[in-house]
Amino acid sequence: MLKKSLIAIAVLAIALPAVAGDLKVHKPWPTKYVPQEITTIDVVMEVGYYIHVKDQKSIKVTQDTSASDPYKTYKGCKTTDIVSNFDAKVSGSVSKDSAAGGDWSAKFNGGGDVTIPAGTTNVEICVYGKKVDIGSLTGQAGKEVKVATLHINVVPAS
């Protein structure tokens, strides 16, 4: 009986398939050492949020002749693509950066903020300045002077 049990155990050990991640080769190893694949492992990556304003060159402002006080009111616009891999709410604020001062604001696509879908979206960005005192920029005639900075902000659209 013991002999039959040992034979049955030996047959089962030979007949059992290899478990994934393991390799069972009977001696001798194949005559030529050939690497044997024993398993595969997935490689994954967490994709982060990505957004890019393509044209980041300056926005040039000029006098707004349609304003009630054109001498102190300025505006400038440009159109650029914004590329994003998520739906995004884009907003902006403008800070004064010169002795000309002023109250500055930004609008996207003619309104305040803009919500863009994932992909490439063409957006018009406009900057407006009120109470801008160009008289305080003495010695700067005929030169382009940085008077403000546009800060573009983004959050995922809800």
C-alpha positions in Angstrom: 0.0 0.0 0.0 2.8 2.4 0.9 4.5 1.7 -2.5 1.2 2.6 -4.4 0.8 5.8 -2.4 4.3 6.9 -3.2 3.7 6.2 -6.9 0.5 8.2 -6.8 2.2 11.2 -5.1 5.0 11.1 -7.7 2.6 11.0 -10.6 0.6 14.0 -9.2 3.8 16.0 -8.6 4.8 15.5 -12.2 1.3 16.2 -13.7 0.6 19.4 -11.7 0.9 22.6 -13.9 3.2 25.4 -13.0 1.5 28.2 -11.0 1.7 31.7 -12.5 4.9 33.4 -11.3 6.6 30.0 -10.9 8.6 27.8 -13.3 9.0 24.1 -13.1 11.5 22.4 -15.5 12.5 18.8 -15.1 16.2 18.0 -15.1 18.1 18.5 -17.2 17.5 22.1 -18.1 16.8 22.4 -21.9 20.1 21.7 -23.8 20.5 25.3 -24.7 19.9 27.8 -21.8 16.9 29.7 -23.1 15.2 32.3 -20.9 11.7 31.1 -20.0 9.0 33.6 -19.4 7.3 32.9 -16.1 4.9 35.8 -15.7 4.0 39.4 -16.9 3.4 42.4 -14.7 1.4 45.5 -15.8 3.1 48.9 -15.7 0.8 51.7 -14.8 1.0 55.5 -14.5 -1.1 58.0 -12.7 -1.9 60.7 -15.3 -1.8 64.2 -13.7 -3.7 67.3 -14.6 -2.2 69.1 -17.6 -3.0 72.5 -19.1 -1.0 74.8 -21.4 -1.6 78.3 -22.7 0.1 78.2 -26.1 0.7 81.9 -26.7 2.2 83.5 -23.6 3.5 86.6 -25.2 2.5 90.0 -23.9 -0.9 91.6 -24.5 -0.5 95.1 -25.8 -3.1 97.6 -24.5 -4.2 100.8 -26.3 -6.5 103.6 -25.4 -10.2 102.7 -25.3 -11.7 105.5 -27.4 -15.2 104.2 -26.7 -14.8 104.7 -22.9 -16.1 107.8 -21.1 -12.5 108.6 -20.1 -10.4 107.4 -23.0 -7.3 109.2 -21.6 -7.2 106.9 -18.6 -8.9 103.7 -20.0 -7.0 101.0 -21.9 -7.8 97.6 -23.3 -6.0 94.8 -25.3 -7.0 91.3 -26.4 -5.4 88.3 -28.0 -6.7 84.9 -29.0 -4.7 81.7 -28.2 -5.3 78.0 -27.8 -5.5 76.4 -24.4 -4.6 72.7 -24.3 -5.9 70.6 -21.4 -6.4 67.0 -20.5 -9.4 67.8 -18.2 -12.5 70.1 -18.2 -11.2 73.3 -16.6 -12.5 76.6 -15.3 -10.1 79.3 -16.3 -10.1 82.7 -14.7 -7.7 85.6 -14.4 -6.7 88.6 -12.3 -4.4 91.5 -13.3 -1.9 93.3 -11.0 -0.5 96.7 -11.7 3.2 96.8 -12.2 4.2 100.4 -12.9 3.8 103.9 -11.6 0.8 104.3 -13.9 -1.3 102.3 -11.4 -4.8 101.7 -12.5 -7.6 99.3 -11.8 -7.0 96.2 -14.0 -9.2 93.3 -14.9 -9.4 90.3 -17.4 -12.1 88.7 -19.4 -12.1 85.4 -21.3 -14.3 85.0 -24.4 -16.1 88.3 -23.6 -17.2 87.2 -20.1 -15.4 86.8 -16.8 -14.3 83.2 -16.4 -14.5 80.5 -19.1 -15.0 76.7 -18.8 -13.1 74.7 -21.4 -13.4 71.0 -22.3 -10.5 68.6 -22.4 -8.6 69.0 -25.6 -7.6 72.2 -27.5 -9.9 75.3 -27.1 -9.4 78.7 -28.8 -9.9 81.4 -26.2 -9.9 85.2 -26.5 -8.2 86.9 -23.5 -8.8 90.6 -22.9 -7.2 92.9 -20.4 -8.8 96.2 -19.3 -7.3 99.1 -17.3 -9.2 102.0 -15.8 -7.8 105.1 -14.0 -4.4 104.4 -15.6 -2.1 107.5 -15.3 0.3 107.4 -18.2 1.5 110.9 -17.1 3.5 109.1 -14.3 5.5 107.2 -16.9 7.9 110.1 -17.7 10.9 109.4 -19.8 9.2 106.3 -21.4 7.8 107.9 -24.6 8.1 105.6 -27.6 8.9 102.5 -25.5 6.8 99.5 -24.6 6.5 99.6 -20.8 5.2 96.8 -18.7 2.2 98.3 -16.8 0.4 95.2 -15.5 0.7 91.4 -15.2 -2.1 88.9 -16.1 -2.4 86.0 -13.7 -4.2 83.0 -15.3 -5.8 80.6 -12.8 -7.4 77.2 -13.3 -9.4 74.7 -11.4 -11.1 71.5 -12.5 -14.6 72.3 -13.8 -17.3 70.9 -11.5 
